[in-house]
Amino acid sequence: MDKPAGLLVHRTGLDAGETRFALQMLRDQLQRPVWPVHRLDKGTSGVLLFALNAEVARHLAQQFDSGHGLCKTYQAVVRGWPNSSGTVDHPLRRLSDDARPMRDAVQPAITHYRVLHRLELPLASVPFPSTRLAELELRPETGRRHQLRRHMKHLSHPIIGDATHGKGPLNRSLANHLGHQRLWLHASRLQLTHPVTGLLLDVEAALGPEWAHWHPYRQAV
């Protein structure tokens, strides 16, 4: 499924007022049960994988948990101009509302990043006369909750539109300038081993049309 930004994967008490869920929408569309294999934050768009039976879902979930044979690629817009590429090797503490079983309160977490485009917008950002941003390709080697958002904050380059880990005034200023508000994080590609055939499963989701808002501000990398 190509999940749009703003859609929950399934019902949760953390967002009790929401009435639309990817799980139920897909069940209604296919007229059969489906099982979510992994999760995307409500604000994140892109590749969301479901299985058509519980056994396949269990095998796929094990791949996500182990990370073996799995490659996830995301695209994001972040504050500032990071180095052209790098790796964030920063352990993450389990979040207080994370109900998943875990043995350790703090777990290793690794994210690789690469700058795709640098952006400069004609918005004053004290003490600078303009606002510098960057479009990144992100490849998480581990799968901790909110890993990409927390790692980008750790680098002091938070993802634009992130209300929890980002900068509220900057997010609001950019949303007003662009005329579009969202978390600028997209799951663009997922590569993994099919649990039945053993073949490579390669799934992609194109960026939505709103990402074209950034094109006029691109600088040479």
C-alpha positions in Angstrom: 0.0 0.0 0.0 1.1 3.6 -0.7 0.1 5.2 2.5 -0.7 9.0 2.4 0.5 11.3 5.1 -2.0 11.7 7.9 -3.4 8.2 7.8 -3.1 5.9 10.8 -2.1 2.2 10.1 -4.6 0.9 12.7 -6.8 2.1 15.5 -5.0 3.4 18.5 -5.9 5.0 21.8 -3.2 7.6 21.2 -5.4 9.1 18.5 -8.9 8.1 19.7 -10.6 10.7 17.5 -9.4 9.3 14.2 -11.9 7.3 12.1 -9.8 6.3 9.0 -7.3 3.5 9.2 -5.1 1.9 6.5 -5.8 -1.6 7.8 -9.6 -1.2 7.5 -9.5 0.6 4.2 -7.4 -2.2 2.6 -9.7 -4.9 4.1 -12.7 -3.1 2.6 -11.0 -2.8 -0.7 -9.9 -6.4 -1.0 -12.9 -7.8 0.8 -10.7 -10.1 2.9 -8.6 -10.0 6.1 -5.1 -8.5 5.9 -2.2 -8.4 8.5 0.1 -5.4 8.9 3.8 -6.4 8.7 5.3 -3.2 10.1 4.2 0.4 11.0 4.6 3.9 9.6 3.9 7.0 11.7 0.7 8.7 11.0 2.6 11.6 9.4 4.8 9.4 7.2 3.8 8.5 3.7 4.9 5.7 1.4 5.4 1.9 1.3 3.3 0.1 3.9 3.4 -3.7 3.7 0.5 -6.1 4.5 0.3 -9.9 4.3 -2.7 -11.9 3.2 -2.4 -14.5 5.9 -1.0 -14.7 9.5 1.8 -17.1 8.7 3.3 -14.9 6.0 2.9 -11.9 8.2 4.8 -13.6 11.0 7.7 -14.5 8.8 7.9 -11.0 7.3 7.7 -9.4 10.8 10.7 -11.6 11.8 12.7 -10.1 8.9 11.8 -6.6 10.1 12.8 -7.5 13.7 16.1 -9.1 12.7 17.0 -6.7 9.8 18.6 -9.5 7.8 18.0 -9.3 4.1 16.0 -6.1 4.6 16.7 -2.7 3.1 14.5 0.4 3.8 14.9 3.7 2.1 13.3 7.0 3.0 13.3 10.5 1.8 13.1 13.5 4.1 13.5 17.3 4.3 15.5 18.5 7.3 16.7 21.7 8.8 20.1 23.0 7.8 22.8 21.6 5.6 24.3 18.4 7.0 27.5 16.8 5.7 27.1 15.3 2.2 26.8 11.8 3.8 27.3 10.1 7.1 26.1 7.5 9.6 24.3 8.1 12.9 25.3 5.5 15.4 23.3 6.5 18.4 21.5 4.1 20.8 17.8 5.0 21.5 15.9 4.6 24.7 12.6 2.8 24.6 9.7 5.3 24.5 7.3 5.2 27.5 4.2 4.4 25.3 5.9 1.6 23.3 4.0 -1.6 24.0 6.2 -3.9 22.0 8.2 -6.5 24.0 11.8 -5.5 24.4 14.6 -6.9 26.5 16.6 -3.7 26.9 15.5 -0.2 27.7 18.3 1.2 25.5 19.0 -0.4 22.1 21.6 0.1 19.3 20.3 2.2 16.4 22.1 3.1 13.2 21.0 5.3 10.3 22.9 6.1 7.1 22.1 9.3 5.3 23.0 11.0 2.0 22.2 14.6 0.9 20.2 14.6 -2.4 19.6 18.3 -2.6 20.4 21.4 -0.6 17.6 24.0 -0.4 17.7 27.7 0.4 14.4 29.6 1.0 13.9 33.4 1.1 12.7 33.2 4.7 14.7 35.0 7.4 15.8 32.6 10.1 17.5 34.6 12.9 20.3 35.4 12.8 20.4 34.3 9.1 18.7 36.2 6.2 17.5 32.9 4.6 16.4 29.4 5.6 18.7 26.4 4.7 17.2 22.9 4.4 18.3 19.7 2.8 16.5 16.7 1.1 18.1 13.5 2.4 18.0 9.8 1.5 17.8 7.9 4.8 18.6 4.2 5.2 17.9 2.8 8.7 20.0 -0.2 9.5 17.9 -0.9 12.6 14.2 -0.4 13.2 13.7 1.5 16.5 10.5 3.4 17.0 10.7 7.0 15.6 14.3 6.2 14.8 14.7 8.5 11.8 13.0 11.4 13.6 15.1 11.0 16.7 18.4 10.5 14.9 17.9 13.6 12.8 17.1 15.6 16.0 20.3 14.1 17.5 22.2 15.6 14.5 20.5 18.9 15.1 18.9 18.6 11.7 15.3 17.7 12.6 12.8 16.6 10.0 10.6 19.5 8.8 7.0 19.2 10.1 8.0 17.0 13.1 5.9 18.4 15.9 7.6 16.3 18.6 11.3 16.5 17.7 11.4 19.5 15.4 11.2 23.3 15.7 7.6 24.6 16.0 8.2 28.2 14.7 10.2 26.9 11.7 7.6 24.3 10.9 4.8 26.9 10.9 6.8 29.4 8.9 7.6 26.8 6.2 4.0 25.5 6.1 2.7 29.0 5.6 5.3 29.7 2.9 4.6 26.5 1.0 0.9 26.4 1.6 1.2 22.8 2.7 1.7 21.2 6.2 2.9 17.7 6.8 5.8 15.6 8.2 8.3 15.6 5.4 9.2 12.0 5.6 8.4 9.4 2.9 9.1 5.6 2.8 10.2 5.4 -0.8 11.5 1.8 -1.1 11.4 -1.5 0.7 13.5 -4.5 -0.3 13.2 -7.9 1.4 13.1 -11.6 0.8 9.7 -13.1 -0.1 8.9 -15.6 2.7 7.3 -18.1 0.2 9.3 -17.9 -3.0 12.6 -16.7 -1.5 12.9 -14.1 -4.2 13.8 -10.5 -3.7 10.7 -8.4 -3.2 11.3 -4.8 -4.2 8.5 -2.3 -3.6 8.6 1.4 -4.3 6.3 4.4 -3.7 6.8 7.6 -5.6 6.9 11.0 -3.8 3.5 12.8 -3.7 2.9 15.9 -5.8 3.4 18.2 -2.8 7.1 17.4 -2.9 7.4 19.6 -6.0 7.0 22.6 -3.6 10.7 22.2 -2.8 12.0 22.1 -6.4 12.4 25.9 -6.9 14.7 26.1 -3.9 17.2 23.4 -4.8 20.9 24.3 -4.7 23.8 22.3 -6.2 25.1 19.6 -3.8 
